[in-house]
Amino acid sequence: MPEDCSAKGEAVRSKSEKMIADYLNAQGIPYVCEPEVFFKDGSRTCPDFAALNVRKNKTVYIEHLGLINQAGYATRNFNKLLDYEEIGIVLGVNLIITMETEERPLDMKVVKKKVAEFLL
């Protein structure tokens, strides 16, 4: 299977997104890649994942920020977080953020902890 596909064959944008998708799948958590979300101004975005906490019947969005050490990327994503809040997608409530830089790769221990807290 190509590196840009999850174990389920879904297209993902990075090795880290593949790791997250494969972990969600291994845990039996229902999820979709890049669901469409509309902001108040009518523009749209696609968070990396929408996953379902089956026990609570609650959707939790996951955004992976893979280039967080790049100033323009970080600023764009900070603004996206503000836009998310306006439509009720709130960090620590129904939004999980994972991050990495070239020097600090994705820490799956952190991902597992966040998944356990929000989705299991």
N, C-alpha and C positions, 0 to 999 in steps of 0.2 A: 504494500500500500504506500502511496507517495507520502512524503513528510507533511504535506499541506492538507492532509485528510485525517480525520479522527478515525478511531477503530470502527465506527459505524459508517465510515465513508463520507462524512460531511466535510465540505470545504472549510478550512480554517485559515487564518491569516499568518500564523506563526507556530513555531515549535511549542511555545508556551501555551498558546490557545489549544493546541492539540493535547497537551498534558492535562489541561483543565477539563476539556471535553471528555477525554478518556477516563479521568477520575470520576466525574459526574456519572458517566455511564457505568463504571465499575461499582459505584455505590447504589445503582438502581434509581437514581434521581432523574425524573423526566425533565428534559430540557430541549430547547431549540436554539440553533445558532442564528445570530443576527436577526432577531425579530424587529419588525418595523414599529417605531414609536414616534408619535407626532407631538411637536411642541406647540405651545399656545399660539405662536405666530404662523402655524401651518407647515413649517419646515419639518423635516423628518430626520431621524437618525436611526441607527441600528446598533444597540448595545451588543456586545459580543455574545451574550447568552441571556436567555430567560429560563429560569429553572423553577420547578414547582416543589414547595414544601408540602408533601402529601398530607402529613398529619394536620397541618393548619389550613390546607387548601389556599395557600398564599404564594403568589408569584414573587420571585426574587430575581433581580437583574444583576448580571455580573459584567463588569467592565475591566478588561486587562489593559493596563497602561504600560506598554513595552518600551517606550522611548522617553521615559519621564525625565531624563537628564537633558533633553533638548528643549531649550527655552520656548520656542514657538509651539511645540507639541504640548508642553505642560500648560501653557496659557490657554490653548484651544480646549483642552480637556477640563481645565478649571471652569471655563465658561460653560461647557457642556453640563458640568455638575450643577451649576446655578440654574440652567434651563431645566434639568431633570427635577430639581426641587419644586419648580413652578407647577409641574404636572404630577407631583406626589411621589416621585421616585427619589427617595431620601437615603443618603449614606447612613448606615447603621440601623435602618428600618427595613428597607426592601431593596437595598443596593449594596453589593459587595464590590470593592475595588481591590484588584491585585496589581502589583507594580514590579518593574525591574528596570535596571540600567545595564549597560555593557559590563560594568564592574560588579554589579550585584544581580545575578540571574534570579529568575523566579524561584522562590522558596516554597516548595510543595508542602512543607510542614505548616506554613502559614495558611496556604490554600485549604489544607485539610481541616485546620482549626476553624476557619471561617465557614466552610461548608457544614461542618458539624454544628456550629452555632446557629446558622440561619436556615439550613435545609434538612437536617436530620432530626 
